[in-house]
Amino acid sequence: MKQSLILMDYNTLKKESSGSSKFKKLRASFSYSRNADVENFIHTECSKYEKDFNTRNYFSFDTEKAKIAAFFTLSLHSIILGDLVSNIDESIMSVLRGYGKRDARSVGCYLIGQFARDDNYSHDDISGFDMFSETKILLKLARDIVGGRFVAID
């Protein structure tokens, strides 16, 4: 991973970039040609999701170039157990539901949503493994505070 990259949450990066308009320009400079929805999310949607407490957005910020190299989102989600498979073994279902929750139809989980590296950065600068390692640190912290056993990836 490139030495000049630091992980910053949405509010910290917004504050460090001296306010909303500069932060918006910083996000607008993020390029992700592989998926227009992901690019649109960072350009326009992540602020709405952050303000509504639907996600927490994290940015790998390049301090040398003053640019966002990568970003990902974390949120809460629910997995509907019936959507998995209909003929799953009951002992496995009891583990999924949690002991003592025989009638649970869903199980709470954390969700890794948006997950992208700017087109101008290579795998050598920041790999998917590096990004995922950062998410695991945050998810472990969340689990240690409030519990939880599952992670879904969008």
Secondary structure as the mmCIF struct_conf table of DSSP 4:
data_model
#
loop_
_struct_conf.conf_type_id
_struct_conf.id
_struct_conf.beg_label_comp_id
_struct_conf.beg_label_asym_id
_struct_conf.beg_label_seq_id
_struct_conf.end_label_comp_id
_struct_conf.end_label_asym_id
_struct_conf.end_label_seq_id
TURN_TY1_P TURN_TY1_P1 GLN A 3 SER A 4
STRN STRN1 LEU A 5 ASP A 9
HELX_RH_AL_P HELX_RH_AL_P1 TYR A 10 GLU A 16
TURN_TY1_P TURN_TY1_P2 SER A 17 SER A 18
BEND BEND1 GLY A 19 GLY A 19
HELX_RH_AL_P HELX_RH_AL_P2 SER A 20 ALA A 28
TURN_TY1_P TURN_TY1_P3 SER A 29 SER A 29
TURN_TY1_P TURN_TY1_P4 SER A 33 ARG A 34
HELX_RH_AL_P HELX_RH_AL_P3 ALA A 36 ASN A 40
HELX_RH_PI_P HELX_RH_PI_P1 PHE A 41 GLU A 45
HELX_RH_AL_P HELX_RH_AL_P4 CYS A 46 LYS A 51
TURN_TY1_P TURN_TY1_P5 ASP A 52 PHE A 53
BEND BEND2 ASN A 54 ASN A 54
STRN STRN2 ARG A 56 ASP A 62
TURN_TY1_P TURN_TY1_P6 THR A 63 ALA A 66
STRN STRN3 LYS A 67 ILE A 80
HELX_RH_3T_P HELX_RH_3T_P1 LEU A 81 ASP A 83
TURN_TY1_P TURN_TY1_P7 LEU A 84 LEU A 84
TURN_TY1_P TURN_TY1_P8 SER A 86 ASN A 87
HELX_RH_AL_P HELX_RH_AL_P5 GLU A 90 ARG A 97
TURN_TY1_P TURN_TY1_P9 TYR A 99 GLY A 100
TURN_TY1_P TURN_TY1_P10 ARG A 102 ASP A 103
STRN STRN4 SER A 106 ARG A 117
TURN_TY1_P TURN_TY1_P11 ASP A 119 ASN A 120
BEND BEND3 TYR A 121 TYR A 121
TURN_TY1_P TURN_TY1_P12 HIS A 123 ASP A 125
BEND BEND4 ILE A 126 ILE A 126
HELX_RH_AL_P HELX_RH_AL_P6 GLY A 128 VAL A 146
STRN STRN5 VAL A 151 ILE A 153
#
